[in-house]
Amino acid sequence: MKDLDSYKNVPVSVAAELLGVSQPFIREGIKAGSLPIGSAVQISGDKWSFQISPGLLREYITGSTSLKKYFEENKEILKEIFESTKKDCQET
C-alpha cells in the first residue's frame, strides 16, 4: 500500500488504485456521500474539486470505519457491560 501519510490530499487516481476501482467510481461515490473517504465541492458548472483524507481512506480500506460506527452506535450498551463486568471483578 502506498504511504498515505505522505499525502495531505490523496489524489483520486491513488484512491482508485488502492480500492481497485475506477476514478469515476471514486468521484461519484464521494459526491453521492456513499464513499466516506473525503468530500467534493462543485466549483462551477461540471467542475468539481475533491479532498480525500489519508486517514479516512485508511479507515475505509482496513474496515475500521464500520468498527468505529458500531462502537458509537452501541456506546451506552457497551458502557453498561463494562460497568457490570468491572463491578463483578471487584466483588470477587
PyMOL Python script that loads the backbone (N, CA, C, O; Angstrom):
from pymol import cmd

cmd.read_pdbstr("""\
ATOM      1  N   MET A   1       0.854  -1.180   0.000  1.00  0.00           N
ATOM      2  CA  MET A   1       0.000   0.000   0.000  1.00  0.00           C
ATOM      3  C   MET A   1       0.894   1.235   0.000  1.00  0.00           C
ATOM      4  O   MET A   1       1.902   1.294   0.704  1.00  0.00           O
ATOM      5  N   LYS A   2       0.505   2.203  -0.795  1.00  0.00           N
ATOM      6  CA  LYS A   2       1.266   3.451  -0.826  1.00  0.00           C
ATOM      7  C   LYS A   2       1.229   4.097   0.550  1.00  0.00           C
ATOM      8  O   LYS A   2       0.290   3.883   1.318  1.00  0.00           O
ATOM      9  N   ASP A   3       2.246   4.882   0.860  1.00  0.00           N
ATOM     10  CA  ASP A   3       2.318   5.562   2.149  1.00  0.00           C
ATOM     11  C   ASP A   3       1.324   6.727   2.153  1.00  0.00           C
ATOM     12  O   ASP A   3       1.618   7.804   1.637  1.00  0.00           O
ATOM     13  N   LEU A   4       0.161   6.503   2.734  1.00  0.00           N
ATOM     14  CA  LEU A   4      -0.884   7.517   2.741  1.00  0.00           C
ATOM     15  C   LEU A   4      -0.499   8.742   3.556  1.00  0.00           C
ATOM     16  O   LEU A   4      -1.006   9.836   3.308  1.00  0.00           O
ATOM     17  N   ASP A   5       0.386   8.571   4.519  1.00  0.00           N
ATOM     18  CA  ASP A   5       0.799   9.697   5.354  1.00  0.00           C
ATOM     19  C   ASP A   5       1.596  10.739   4.574  1.00  0.00           C
ATOM     20  O   ASP A   5       1.779  11.860   5.048  1.00  0.00           O
ATOM     21  N   SER A   6       2.069  10.381   3.390  1.00  0.00           N
ATOM     22  CA  SER A   6       2.827  11.345   2.598  1.00  0.00           C
ATOM     23  C   SER A   6       1.906  12.333   1.869  1.00  0.00           C
ATOM     24  O   SER A   6       2.381  13.287   1.252  1.00  0.00           O
ATOM     25  N   TYR A   7       0.594  12.103   1.943  1.00  0.00           N
ATOM     26  CA  TYR A   7      -0.375  12.982   1.280  1.00  0.00           C
ATOM     27  C   TYR A   7      -1.163  13.812   2.292  1.00  0.00           C
ATOM     28  O   TYR A   7      -1.538  13.314   3.354  1.00  0.00           O
ATOM     29  N   LYS A   8      -1.406  15.059   1.964  1.00  0.00           N
ATOM     30  CA  LYS A   8      -2.386  15.859   2.704  1.00  0.00           C
ATOM     31  C   LYS A   8      -3.745  15.652   2.065  1.00  0.00           C
ATOM     32  O   LYS A   8      -4.772  15.655   2.744  1.00  0.00           O
ATOM     33  N   ASN A   9      -3.741  15.471   0.739  1.00  0.00           N
ATOM     34  CA  ASN A   9      -4.937  15.212  -0.046  1.00  0.00           C
ATOM     35  C   ASN A   9      -4.586  14.103  -1.031  1.00  0.00           C
ATOM     36  O   ASN A   9      -3.813  14.315  -1.966  1.00  0.00           O
ATOM     37  N   VAL A  10      -5.155  12.927  -0.818  1.00  0.00           N
ATOM     38  CA  VAL A  10      -4.846  11.780  -1.668  1.00  0.00           C
ATOM     39  C   VAL A  10      -5.439  12.001  -3.059  1.00  0.00           C
ATOM     40  O   VAL A  10      -6.631  12.287  -3.170  1.00  0.00           O
ATOM     41  N   PRO A  11      -4.646  11.877  -4.114  1.00  0.00           N
ATOM     42  CA  PRO A  11      -5.191  12.020  -5.458  1.00  0.00           C
ATOM     43  C   PRO A  11      -6.253  10.954  -5.748  1.00  0.00           C
ATOM     44  O   PRO A  11      -6.167   9.826  -5.262  1.00  0.00           O
ATOM     45  N   VAL A  12      -7.245  11.329  -6.541  1.00  0.00           N
ATOM     46  CA  VAL A  12      -8.304  10.391  -6.916  1.00  0.00           C
ATOM     47  C   VAL A  12      -7.700   9.144  -7.551  1.00  0.00           C
ATOM     48  O   VAL A  12      -8.165   8.033  -7.296  1.00  0.00           O
ATOM     49  N   SER A  13      -6.675   9.316  -8.370  1.00  0.00           N
ATOM     50  CA  SER A  13      -6.044   8.174  -9.043  1.00  0.00           C
ATOM     51  C   SER A  13      -5.452   7.185  -8.042  1.00  0.00           C
ATOM     52  O   SER A  13      -5.546   5.974  -8.241  1.00  0.00           O
ATOM     53  N   VAL A  14      -4.845   7.688  -6.970  1.00  0.00           N
ATOM     54  CA  VAL A  14      -4.244   6.829  -5.941  1.00  0.00           C
ATOM     55  C   VAL A  14      -5.339   6.107  -5.165  1.00  0.00           C
ATOM     56  O   VAL A  14      -5.226   4.909  -4.905  1.00  0.00           O
ATOM     57  N   ALA A  15      -6.398   6.826  -4.792  1.00  0.00           N
ATOM     58  CA  ALA A  15      -7.505   6.200  -4.065  1.00  0.00           C
ATOM     59  C   ALA A  15      -8.138   5.092  -4.911  1.00  0.00           C
ATOM     60  O   ALA A  15      -8.462   4.020  -4.400  1.00  0.00           O
ATOM     61  N   ALA A  16      -8.309   5.358  -6.195  1.00  0.00           N
ATOM     62  CA  ALA A  16      -8.897   4.358  -7.089  1.00  0.00           C
ATOM     63  C   ALA A  16      -8.018   3.116  -7.183  1.00  0.00           C
ATOM     64  O   ALA A  16      -8.516   1.991  -7.154  1.00  0.00           O
ATOM     65  N   GLU A  17      -6.723   3.325  -7.295  1.00  0.00           N
ATOM     66  CA  GLU A  17      -5.782   2.203  -7.364  1.00  0.00           C
ATOM     67  C   GLU A  17      -5.824   1.368  -6.087  1.00  0.00           C
ATOM     68  O   GLU A  17      -5.872   0.139  -6.145  1.00  0.00           O
ATOM     69  N   LEU A  18      -5.807   2.039  -4.935  1.00  0.00           N
ATOM     70  CA  LEU A  18      -5.815   1.324  -3.660  1.00  0.00           C
ATOM     71  C   LEU A  18      -7.098   0.533  -3.440  1.00  0.00           C
ATOM     72  O   LEU A  18      -7.069  -0.547  -2.849  1.00  0.00           O
ATOM     73  N   LEU A  19      -8.228   1.066  -3.913  1.00  0.00           N
ATOM     74  CA  LEU A  19      -9.511   0.380  -3.732  1.00  0.00           C
ATOM     75  C   LEU A  19      -9.840  -0.567  -4.876  1.00  0.00           C
ATOM     76  O   LEU A  19     -10.802  -1.329  -4.788  1.00  0.00           O
ATOM     77  N   GLY A  20      -9.057  -0.530  -5.948  1.00  0.00           N
ATOM     78  CA  GLY A  20      -9.294  -1.408  -7.090  1.00  0.00           C
ATOM     79  C   GLY A  20     -10.550  -1.042  -7.865  1.00  0.00           C
ATOM     80  O   GLY A  20     -11.257  -1.908  -8.380  1.00  0.00           O
ATOM     81  N   VAL A  21     -10.814   0.258  -7.937  1.00  0.00           N
ATOM     82  CA  VAL A  21     -11.999   0.741  -8.659  1.00  0.00           C
ATOM     83  C   VAL A  21     -11.567   1.846  -9.617  1.00  0.00           C
ATOM     84  O   VAL A  21     -10.407   2.259  -9.626  1.00  0.00           O
ATOM     85  N   SER A  22     -12.509   2.315 -10.416  1.00  0.00           N
ATOM     86  CA  SER A  22     -12.197   3.374 -11.373  1.00  0.00           C
ATOM     87  C   SER A  22     -12.210   4.748 -10.703  1.00  0.00           C
ATOM     88  O   SER A  22     -12.780   4.921  -9.626  1.00  0.00           O
ATOM     89  N   GLN A  23     -11.582   5.707 -11.348  1.00  0.00           N
ATOM     90  CA  GLN A  23     -11.595   7.078 -10.843  1.00  0.00           C
ATOM     91  C   GLN A  23     -13.015   7.657 -10.829  1.00  0.00           C
ATOM     92  O   GLN A  23     -13.381   8.337  -9.870  1.00  0.00           O
ATOM     93  N   PRO A  24     -13.833   7.402 -11.877  1.00  0.00           N
ATOM     94  CA  PRO A  24     -15.221   7.889 -11.801  1.00  0.00           C
ATOM     95  C   PRO A  24     -15.986   7.304 -10.615  1.00  0.00           C
ATOM     96  O   PRO A  24     -16.833   7.982 -10.032  1.00  0.00           O
ATOM     97  N   PHE A  25     -15.696   6.048 -10.250  1.00  0.00           N
ATOM     98  CA  PHE A  25     -16.336   5.434  -9.094  1.00  0.00           C
ATOM     99  C   PHE A  25     -16.020   6.236  -7.835  1.00  0.00           C
ATOM    100  O   PHE A  25     -16.903   6.504  -7.021  1.00  0.00           O
ATOM    101  N   ILE A  26     -14.747   6.615  -7.682  1.00  0.00           N
ATOM    102  CA  ILE A  26     -14.318   7.407  -6.522  1.00  0.00           C
ATOM    103  C   ILE A  26     -15.046   8.754  -6.524  1.00  0.00           C
ATOM    104  O   ILE A  26     -15.630   9.159  -5.518  1.00  0.00           O
ATOM    105  N   ARG A  27     -15.002   9.436  -7.665  1.00  0.00           N
ATOM    106  CA  ARG A  27     -15.615  10.773  -7.741  1.00  0.00           C
ATOM    107  C   ARG A  27     -17.110  10.732  -7.446  1.00  0.00           C
ATOM    108  O   ARG A  27     -17.610  11.515  -6.639  1.00  0.00           O
ATOM    109  N   GLU A  28     -17.822   9.818  -8.102  1.00  0.00           N
ATOM    110  CA  GLU A  28     -19.278   9.741  -7.923  1.00  0.00           C
ATOM    111  C   GLU A  28     -19.647   9.266  -6.526  1.00  0.00           C
ATOM    112  O   GLU A  28     -20.638   9.721  -5.954  1.00  0.00           O
ATOM    113  N   GLY A  29     -18.850   8.347  -5.972  1.00  0.00           N
ATOM    114  CA  GLY A  29     -19.102   7.858  -4.608  1.00  0.00           C
ATOM    115  C   GLY A  29     -18.962   8.951  -3.571  1.00  0.00           C
ATOM    116  O   GLY A  29     -19.761   9.042  -2.639  1.00  0.00           O
ATOM    117  N   ILE A  30     -17.941   9.783  -3.734  1.00  0.00           N
ATOM    118  CA  ILE A  30     -17.752  10.892  -2.798  1.00  0.00           C
ATOM    119  C   ILE A  30     -18.867  11.920  -2.970  1.00  0.00           C
ATOM    120  O   ILE A  30     -19.427  12.402  -1.986  1.00  0.00           O
ATOM    121  N   LYS A  31     -19.189  12.256  -4.220  1.00  0.00           N
ATOM    122  CA  LYS A  31     -20.252  13.245  -4.468  1.00  0.00           C
ATOM    123  C   LYS A  31     -21.588  12.775  -3.904  1.00  0.00           C
ATOM    124  O   LYS A  31     -22.356  13.580  -3.377  1.00  0.00           O
ATOM    125  N   ALA A  32     -21.871  11.476  -4.011  1.00  0.00           N
ATOM    126  CA  ALA A  32     -23.144  10.931  -3.528  1.00  0.00           C
ATOM    127  C   ALA A  32     -23.164  10.744  -2.011  1.00  0.00           C
ATOM    128  O   ALA A  32     -24.223  10.534  -1.420  1.00  0.00           O
ATOM    129  N   GLY A  33     -21.989  10.821  -1.387  1.00  0.00           N
ATOM    130  CA  GLY A  33     -21.909  10.619   0.060  1.00  0.00           C
ATOM    131  C   GLY A  33     -21.888   9.152   0.455  1.00  0.00           C
ATOM    132  O   GLY A  33     -22.008   8.835   1.639  1.00  0.00           O
ATOM    133  N   SER A  34     -21.739   8.255  -0.503  1.00  0.00           N
ATOM    134  CA  SER A  34     -21.730   6.824  -0.195  1.00  0.00           C
ATOM    135  C   SER A  34     -20.321   6.263  -0.020  1.00  0.00           C
ATOM    136  O   SER A  34     -20.157   5.099   0.347  1.00  0.00           O
ATOM    137  N   LEU A  35     -19.315   7.077  -0.277  1.00  0.00           N
ATOM    138  CA  LEU A  35     -17.925   6.663  -0.099  1.00  0.00           C
ATOM    139  C   LEU A  35     -17.299   7.634   0.916  1.00  0.00           C
ATOM    140  O   LEU A  35     -16.884   8.734   0.553  1.00  0.00           O
ATOM    141  N   PRO A  36     -17.236   7.219   2.181  1.00  0.00           N
ATOM    142  CA  PRO A  36     -16.846   8.133   3.262  1.00  0.00           C
ATOM    143  C   PRO A  36     -15.346   8.339   3.419  1.00  0.00           C
ATOM    144  O   PRO A  36     -14.783   8.110   4.490  1.00  0.00           O
ATOM    145  N   ILE A  37     -14.707   8.774   2.338  1.00  0.00           N
ATOM    146  CA  ILE A  37     -13.255   8.959   2.393  1.00  0.00           C
ATOM    147  C   ILE A  37     -12.837  10.406   2.179  1.00  0.00           C
ATOM    148  O   ILE A  37     -11.648  10.719   2.227  1.00  0.00           O
ATOM    149  N   GLY A  38     -13.787  11.282   1.946  1.00  0.00           N
ATOM    150  CA  GLY A  38     -13.447  12.681   1.699  1.00  0.00           C
ATOM    151  C   GLY A  38     -14.673  13.488   1.335  1.00  0.00           C
ATOM    152  O   GLY A  38     -15.802  13.117   1.656  1.00  0.00           O
ATOM    153  N   SER A  39     -14.431  14.593   0.661  1.00  0.00           N
ATOM    154  CA  SER A  39     -15.537  15.468   0.292  1.00  0.00           C
ATOM    155  C   SER A  39     -15.319  16.019  -1.104  1.00  0.00           C
ATOM    156  O   SER A  39     -14.213  15.995  -1.643  1.00  0.00           O
ATOM    157  N   ALA A  40     -16.405  16.516  -1.672  1.00  0.00           N
ATOM    158  CA  ALA A  40     -16.370  17.103  -3.008  1.00  0.00           C
ATOM    159  C   ALA A  40     -17.108  18.427  -2.986  1.00  0.00           C
ATOM    160  O   ALA A  40     -18.136  18.580  -2.325  1.00  0.00           O
ATOM    161  N   VAL A  41     -16.561  19.377  -3.721  1.00  0.00           N
ATOM    162  CA  VAL A  41     -17.182  20.691  -3.828  1.00  0.00           C
ATOM    163  C   VAL A  41     -17.305  21.026  -5.308  1.00  0.00           C
ATOM    164  O   VAL A  41     -16.345  20.903  -6.069  1.00  0.00           O
ATOM    165  N   GLN A  42     -18.502  21.450  -5.702  1.00  0.00           N
ATOM    166  CA  GLN A  42     -18.701  21.854  -7.086  1.00  0.00           C
ATOM    167  C   GLN A  42     -18.154  23.272  -7.247  1.00  0.00           C
ATOM    168  O   GLN A  42     -18.634  24.213  -6.614  1.00  0.00           O
ATOM    169  N   ILE A  43     -17.161  23.405  -8.089  1.00  0.00           N
ATOM    170  CA  ILE A  43     -16.503  24.684  -8.297  1.00  0.00           C
ATOM    171  C   ILE A  43     -17.348  25.563  -9.220  1.00  0.00           C
ATOM    172  O   ILE A  43     -17.652  26.710  -8.894  1.00  0.00           O
ATOM    173  N   SER A  44     -17.718  25.017 -10.361  1.00  0.00           N
ATOM    174  CA  SER A  44     -18.588  25.714 -11.304  1.00  0.00           C
ATOM    175  C   SER A  44     -19.031  24.734 -12.385  1.00  0.00           C
ATOM    176  O   SER A  44     -18.270  23.853 -12.786  1.00  0.00           O
ATOM    177  N   GLY A  45     -20.251  24.894 -12.845  1.00  0.00           N
ATOM    178  CA  GLY A  45     -20.759  24.023 -13.910  1.00  0.00           C
ATOM    179  C   GLY A  45     -20.541  22.557 -13.607  1.00  0.00           C
ATOM    180  O   GLY A  45     -21.116  22.016 -12.663  1.00  0.00           O
ATOM    181  N   ASP A  46     -19.702  21.911 -14.416  1.00  0.00           N
ATOM    182  CA  ASP A  46     -19.420  20.488 -14.200  1.00  0.00           C
ATOM    183  C   ASP A  46     -18.029  20.269 -13.593  1.00  0.00           C
ATOM    184  O   ASP A  46     -17.506  19.155 -13.636  1.00  0.00           O
ATOM    185  N   LYS A  47     -17.439  21.306 -13.039  1.00  0.00           N
ATOM    186  CA  LYS A  47     -16.114  21.209 -12.410  1.00  0.00           C
ATOM    187  C   LYS A  47     -16.265  20.949 -10.911  1.00  0.00           C
ATOM    188  O   LYS A  47     -16.980  21.662 -10.207  1.00  0.00           O
ATOM    189  N   TRP A  48     -15.567  19.905 -10.444  1.00  0.00           N
ATOM    190  CA  TRP A  48     -15.600  19.525  -9.031  1.00  0.00           C
ATOM    191  C   TRP A  48     -14.178  19.468  -8.492  1.00  0.00           C
ATOM    192  O   TRP A  48     -13.230  19.187  -9.225  1.00  0.00           O
ATOM    193  N   SER A  49     -14.050  19.735  -7.217  1.00  0.00           N
ATOM    194  CA  SER A  49     -12.785  19.595  -6.513  1.00  0.00           C
ATOM    195  C   SER A  49     -12.979  18.534  -5.429  1.00  0.00           C
ATOM    196  O   SER A  49     -13.983  18.537  -4.717  1.00  0.00           O
ATOM    197  N   PHE A  50     -12.012  17.635  -5.314  1.00  0.00           N
ATOM    198  CA  PHE A  50     -12.123  16.536  -4.361  1.00  0.00           C
ATOM    199  C   PHE A  50     -11.022  16.613  -3.323  1.00  0.00           C
ATOM    200  O   PHE A  50      -9.870  16.903  -3.648  1.00  0.00           O
ATOM    201  N   GLN A  51     -11.373  16.355  -2.085  1.00  0.00           N
ATOM    202  CA  GLN A  51     -10.421  16.258  -0.992  1.00  0.00           C
ATOM    203  C   GLN A  51     -10.589  14.860  -0.416  1.00  0.00           C
ATOM    204  O   GLN A  51     -11.648  14.529   0.118  1.00  0.00           O
ATOM    205  N   ILE A  52      -9.557  14.045  -0.521  1.00  0.00           N
ATOM    206  CA  ILE A  52      -9.598  12.683   0.009  1.00  0.00           C
ATOM    207  C   ILE A  52      -8.625  12.611   1.181  1.00  0.00           C
ATOM    208  O   ILE A  52      -7.421  12.811   1.023  1.00  0.00           O
ATOM    209  N   SER A  53      -9.166  12.325   2.347  1.00  0.00           N
ATOM    210  CA  SER A  53      -8.386  12.267   3.573  1.00  0.00           C
ATOM    211  C   SER A  53      -7.588  10.968   3.654  1.00  0.00           C
ATOM    212  O   SER A  53      -8.155   9.888   3.493  1.00  0.00           O
ATOM    213  N   PRO A  54      -6.288  11.058   3.901  1.00  0.00           N
ATOM    214  CA  PRO A  54      -5.497   9.838   4.059  1.00  0.00           C
ATOM    215  C   PRO A  54      -6.020   8.972   5.210  1.00  0.00           C
ATOM    216  O   PRO A  54      -6.071   7.748   5.094  1.00  0.00           O
ATOM    217  N   GLY A  55      -6.403   9.605   6.312  1.00  0.00           N
ATOM    218  CA  GLY A  55      -6.909   8.854   7.466  1.00  0.00           C
ATOM    219  C   GLY A  55      -8.222   8.149   7.179  1.00  0.00           C
ATOM    220  O   GLY A  55      -8.396   6.979   7.521  1.00  0.00           O
ATOM    221  N   LEU A  56      -9.150   8.868   6.547  1.00  0.00           N
ATOM    222  CA  LEU A  56     -10.446   8.252   6.221  1.00  0.00           C
ATOM    223  C   LEU A  56     -10.285   7.129   5.203  1.00  0.00           C
ATOM    224  O   LEU A  56     -10.960   6.104   5.288  1.00  0.00           O
ATOM    225  N   LEU A  57      -9.387   7.327   4.238  1.00  0.00           N
ATOM    226  CA  LEU A  57      -9.148   6.279   3.242  1.00  0.00           C
ATOM    227  C   LEU A  57      -8.571   5.041   3.915  1.00  0.00           C
ATOM    228  O   LEU A  57      -8.986   3.920   3.618  1.00  0.00           O
ATOM    229  N   ARG A  58      -7.615   5.239   4.819  1.00  0.00           N
ATOM    230  CA  ARG A  58      -7.026   4.099   5.548  1.00  0.00           C
ATOM    231  C   ARG A  58      -8.094   3.368   6.353  1.00  0.00           C
ATOM    232  O   ARG A  58      -8.147   2.139   6.342  1.00  0.00           O
ATOM    233  N   GLU A  59      -8.949   4.125   7.056  1.00  0.00           N
ATOM    234  CA  GLU A  59     -10.025   3.511   7.841  1.00  0.00           C
ATOM    235  C   GLU A  59     -10.964   2.713   6.947  1.00  0.00           C
ATOM    236  O   GLU A  59     -11.401   1.622   7.312  1.00  0.00           O
ATOM    237  N   TYR A  60     -11.270   3.260   5.780  1.00  0.00           N
ATOM    238  CA  TYR A  60     -12.171   2.574   4.850  1.00  0.00           C
ATOM    239  C   TYR A  60     -11.531   1.274   4.342  1.00  0.00           C
ATOM    240  O   TYR A  60     -12.190   0.236   4.273  1.00  0.00           O
ATOM    241  N   ILE A  61     -10.254   1.344   3.991  1.00  0.00           N
ATOM    242  CA  ILE A  61      -9.547   0.163   3.473  1.00  0.00           C
ATOM    243  C   ILE A  61      -9.461  -0.927   4.535  1.00  0.00           C
ATOM    244  O   ILE A  61      -9.657  -2.104   4.231  1.00  0.00           O
ATOM    245  N   THR A  62      -9.172  -0.548   5.771  1.00  0.00           N
ATOM    246  CA  THR A  62      -8.984  -1.539   6.834  1.00  0.00           C
ATOM    247  C   THR A  62     -10.295  -1.977   7.480  1.00  0.00           C
ATOM    248  O   THR A  62     -10.326  -2.942   8.244  1.00  0.00           O
ATOM    249  N   GLY A  63     -11.376  -1.264   7.169  1.00  0.00           N
ATOM    250  CA  GLY A  63     -12.669  -1.626   7.745  1.00  0.00           C
ATOM    251  C   GLY A  63     -12.899  -1.044   9.118  1.00  0.00           C
ATOM    252  O   GLY A  63     -13.909  -1.352   9.752  1.00  0.00           O
ATOM    253  N   SER A  64     -11.991  -0.212   9.599  1.00  0.00           N
ATOM    254  CA  SER A  64     -12.156   0.323  10.946  1.00  0.00           C
ATOM    255  C   SER A  64     -13.268   1.363  11.030  1.00  0.00           C
ATOM    256  O   SER A  64     -13.691   1.712  12.132  1.00  0.00           O
ATOM    257  N   THR A  65     -13.756   1.871   9.882  1.00  0.00           N
ATOM    258  CA  THR A  65     -14.882   2.814   9.941  1.00  0.00           C
ATOM    259  C   THR A  65     -16.124   2.108  10.442  1.00  0.00           C
ATOM    260  O   THR A  65     -16.884   2.676  11.227  1.00  0.00           O
ATOM    261  N   SER A  66     -16.346   0.868   9.996  1.00  0.00           N
ATOM    262  CA  SER A  66     -17.537   0.162  10.447  1.00  0.00           C
ATOM    263  C   SER A  66     -17.417  -0.201  11.927  1.00  0.00           C
ATOM    264  O   SER A  66     -18.412  -0.202  12.651  1.00  0.00           O
ATOM    265  N   LEU A  67     -16.205  -0.507  12.372  1.00  0.00           N
ATOM    266  CA  LEU A  67     -15.997  -0.813  13.788  1.00  0.00           C
ATOM    267  C   LEU A  67     -16.227   0.438  14.634  1.00  0.00           C
ATOM    268  O   LEU A  67     -16.867   0.375  15.684  1.00  0.00           O
ATOM    269  N   LYS A  68     -15.705   1.569  14.173  1.00  0.00           N
ATOM    270  CA  LYS A  68     -15.905   2.829  14.883  1.00  0.00           C
ATOM    271  C   LYS A  68     -17.396   3.159  14.953  1.00  0.00           C
ATOM    272  O   LYS A  68     -17.896   3.589  15.993  1.00  0.00           O
ATOM    273  N   LYS A  69     -18.099   2.955  13.841  1.00  0.00           N
ATOM    274  CA  LYS A  69     -19.542   3.219  13.791  1.00  0.00           C
ATOM    275  C   LYS A  69     -20.276   2.301  14.769  1.00  0.00           C
ATOM    276  O   LYS A  69     -21.188   2.744  15.467  1.00  0.00           O
ATOM    277  N   TYR A  70     -19.888   1.033  14.824  1.00  0.00           N
ATOM    278  CA  TYR A  70     -20.507   0.077  15.745  1.00  0.00           C
ATOM    279  C   TYR A  70     -20.355   0.548  17.193  1.00  0.00           C
ATOM    280  O   TYR A  70     -21.324   0.556  17.953  1.00  0.00           O
ATOM    281  N   PHE A  71     -19.133   0.941  17.569  1.00  0.00           N
ATOM    282  CA  PHE A  71     -18.897   1.392  18.943  1.00  0.00           C
ATOM    283  C   PHE A  71     -19.685   2.658  19.253  1.00  0.00           C
ATOM    284  O   PHE A  71     -20.214   2.806  20.355  1.00  0.00           O
ATOM    285  N   GLU A  72     -19.765   3.565  18.295  1.00  0.00           N
ATOM    286  CA  GLU A  72     -20.514   4.800  18.516  1.00  0.00           C
ATOM    287  C   GLU A  72     -22.004   4.504  18.690  1.00  0.00           C
ATOM    288  O   GLU A  72     -22.650   5.062  19.577  1.00  0.00           O
ATOM    289  N   GLU A  73     -22.548   3.629  17.847  1.00  0.00           N
ATOM    290  CA  GLU A  73     -23.971   3.307  17.918  1.00  0.00           C
ATOM    291  C   GLU A  73     -24.336   2.519  19.171  1.00  0.00           C
ATOM    292  O   GLU A  73     -25.475   2.582  19.635  1.00  0.00           O
ATOM    293  N   ASN A  74     -23.384   1.784  19.715  1.00  0.00           N
ATOM    294  CA  ASN A  74     -23.650   0.921  20.866  1.00  0.00           C
ATOM    295  C   ASN A  74     -22.939   1.387  22.129  1.00  0.00           C
ATOM    296  O   ASN A  74     -22.724   0.603  23.054  1.00  0.00           O
ATOM    297  N   LYS A  75     -22.584   2.637  22.164  1.00  0.00           N
ATOM    298  CA  LYS A  75     -21.806   3.201  23.263  1.00  0.00           C
ATOM    299  C   LYS A  75     -22.447   2.954  24.630  1.00  0.00           C
ATOM    300  O   LYS A  75     -21.761   2.545  25.567  1.00  0.00           O
ATOM    301  N   GLU A  76     -23.736   3.196  24.750  1.00  0.00           N
ATOM    302  CA  GLU A  76     -24.397   3.050  26.047  1.00  0.00           C
ATOM    303  C   GLU A  76     -24.451   1.594  26.500  1.00  0.00           C
ATOM    304  O   GLU A  76     -24.204   1.301  27.670  1.00  0.00           O
ATOM    305  N   ILE A  77     -24.768   0.694  25.596  1.00  0.00           N
ATOM    306  CA  ILE A  77     -24.826  -0.738  25.940  1.00  0.00           C
ATOM    307  C   ILE A  77     -23.438  -1.230  26.348  1.00  0.00           C
ATOM    308  O   ILE A  77     -23.294  -1.944  27.340  1.00  0.00           O
ATOM    309  N   LEU A  78     -22.427  -0.848  25.585  1.00  0.00           N
ATOM    310  CA  LEU A  78     -21.066  -1.265  25.897  1.00  0.00           C
ATOM    311  C   LEU A  78     -20.600  -0.699  27.231  1.00  0.00           C
ATOM    312  O   LEU A  78     -19.880  -1.363  27.976  1.00  0.00           O
ATOM    313  N   LYS A  79     -21.012   0.526  27.528  1.00  0.00           N
ATOM    314  CA  LYS A  79     -20.664   1.138  28.816  1.00  0.00           C
ATOM    315  C   LYS A  79     -21.300   0.350  29.958  1.00  0.00           C
ATOM    316  O   LYS A  79     -20.653   0.115  30.979  1.00  0.00           O
ATOM    317  N   GLU A  80     -22.560  -0.062  29.799  1.00  0.00           N
ATOM    318  CA  GLU A  80     -23.246  -0.856  30.825  1.00  0.00           C
ATOM    319  C   GLU A  80     -22.551  -2.191  31.029  1.00  0.00           C
ATOM    320  O   GLU A  80     -22.377  -2.638  32.163  1.00  0.00           O
ATOM    321  N   ILE A  81     -22.154  -2.827  29.939  1.00  0.00           N
ATOM    322  CA  ILE A  81     -21.462  -4.114  30.030  1.00  0.00           C
ATOM    323  C   ILE A  81     -20.131  -3.931  30.762  1.00  0.00           C
ATOM    324  O   ILE A  81     -19.778  -4.728  31.631  1.00  0.00           O
ATOM    325  N   PHE A  82     -19.406  -2.883  30.405  1.00  0.00           N
ATOM    326  CA  PHE A  82     -18.125  -2.605  31.050  1.00  0.00           C
ATOM    327  C   PHE A  82     -18.303  -2.374  32.547  1.00  0.00           C
ATOM    328  O   PHE A  82     -17.570  -2.936  33.360  1.00  0.00           O
ATOM    329  N   GLU A  83     -19.278  -1.546  32.906  1.00  0.00           N
ATOM    330  CA  GLU A  83     -19.511  -1.228  34.323  1.00  0.00           C
ATOM    331  C   GLU A  83     -19.931  -2.490  35.097  1.00  0.00           C
ATOM    332  O   GLU A  83     -19.501  -2.694  36.232  1.00  0.00           O
ATOM    333  N   SER A  84     -20.761  -3.320  34.487  1.00  0.00           N
ATOM    334  CA  SER A  84     -21.209  -4.552  35.119  1.00  0.00           C
ATOM    335  C   SER A  84     -20.032  -5.503  35.334  1.00  0.00           C
ATOM    336  O   SER A  84     -19.892  -6.098  36.402  1.00  0.00           O
ATOM    337  N   THR A  85     -19.200  -5.638  34.322  1.00  0.00           N
ATOM    338  CA  THR A  85     -18.031  -6.516  34.418  1.00  0.00           C
ATOM    339  C   THR A  85     -17.054  -6.000  35.460  1.00  0.00           C
ATOM    340  O   THR A  85     -16.495  -6.775  36.236  1.00  0.00           O
ATOM    341  N   LYS A  86     -16.853  -4.694  35.475  1.00  0.00           N
ATOM    342  CA  LYS A  86     -15.960  -4.074  36.441  1.00  0.00           C
ATOM    343  C   LYS A  86     -16.456  -4.345  37.864  1.00  0.00           C
ATOM    344  O   LYS A  86     -15.670  -4.667  38.755  1.00  0.00           O
ATOM    345  N   LYS A  87     -17.773  -4.211  38.064  1.00  0.00           N
ATOM    346  CA  LYS A  87     -18.386  -4.442  39.384  1.00  0.00           C
ATOM    347  C   LYS A  87     -18.204  -5.915  39.792  1.00  0.00           C
ATOM    348  O   LYS A  87     -17.856  -6.207  40.936  1.00  0.00           O
ATOM    349  N   ASP A  88     -18.442  -6.831  38.852  1.00  0.00           N
ATOM    350  CA  ASP A  88     -18.278  -8.252  39.137  1.00  0.00           C
ATOM    351  C   ASP A  88     -16.839  -8.583  39.528  1.00  0.00           C
ATOM    352  O   ASP A  88     -16.608  -9.395  40.424  1.00  0.00           O
ATOM    353  N   CYS A  89     -15.891  -7.966  38.867  1.00  0.00           N
ATOM    354  CA  CYS A  89     -14.480  -8.218  39.174  1.00  0.00           C
ATOM    355  C   CYS A  89     -14.101  -7.698  40.561  1.00  0.00           C
ATOM    356  O   CYS A  89     -13.279  -8.297  41.254  1.00  0.00           O
ATOM    357  N   GLN A  90     -14.691  -6.608  40.946  1.00  0.00           N
ATOM    358  CA  GLN A  90     -14.375  -6.012  42.251  1.00  0.00           C
ATOM    359  C   GLN A  90     -14.993  -6.839  43.387  1.00  0.00           C
ATOM    360  O   GLN A  90     -14.479  -6.842  44.506  1.00  0.00           O
ATOM    361  N   GLU A  91     -16.088  -7.533  43.095  1.00  0.00           N
ATOM    362  CA  GLU A  91     -16.765  -8.329  44.124  1.00  0.00           C
ATOM    363  C   GLU A  91     -16.078  -9.661  44.367  1.00  0.00           C
ATOM    364  O   GLU A  91     -16.293 -10.280  45.409  1.00  0.00           O
ATOM    365  N   THR A  92     -15.267 -10.110  43.442  1.00  0.00           N
ATOM    366  CA  THR A  92     -14.628 -11.421  43.614  1.00  0.00           C
ATOM    367  C   THR A  92     -13.294 -11.337  44.285  1.00  0.00           C
ATOM    368  O   THR A  92     -12.643 -12.361  44.494  1.00  0.00           O
TER     369      THR A  92
END
""", "prot")
cmd.dss("prot")
cmd.show_as("cartoon", "prot")
cmd.util.cbc("prot")
cmd.orient("prot")
